[in-house]
Amino acid sequence: MARLFYHKPQFAILDECTSAVSVDVEDSMYSYCREANISLFTVSHRRSLWKHHEYYLLMDGRGSYEFKPIESDTEEFGS
């Protein structure tokens, strides 16, 4: 995340980058990215990150996928 904050790219792919931090620190990190206009593609199992994203991509491992907006009634899915 330090490199992300330093370089401030337009886009970033984050793979479980907040798994070792608390939810409040995670929230601060993602809020900063939004303020810095960094578009994020996140791989994560934390539902707490949903508020920082507008869409989800669910891949089933057999070549099919769903790309849908995250809405208030979106259900959590397994890994």
Number of C-alpha atoms within 10 A of each C-alpha: 12 8 8 15 13 8 9 14 15 12 13 14 12 14 12 12 13 18 12 9 10 9 14 9 12 17 17 11 15 19 14 13 22 14 8 13 13 17 14 17 15 18 13 16 15 12 10 12 15 16 12 14 15 10 12 17 14 13 12 10 7 6 6 8 11 10 10 12 12 15 12 6 6 11 9 9 8 6 8
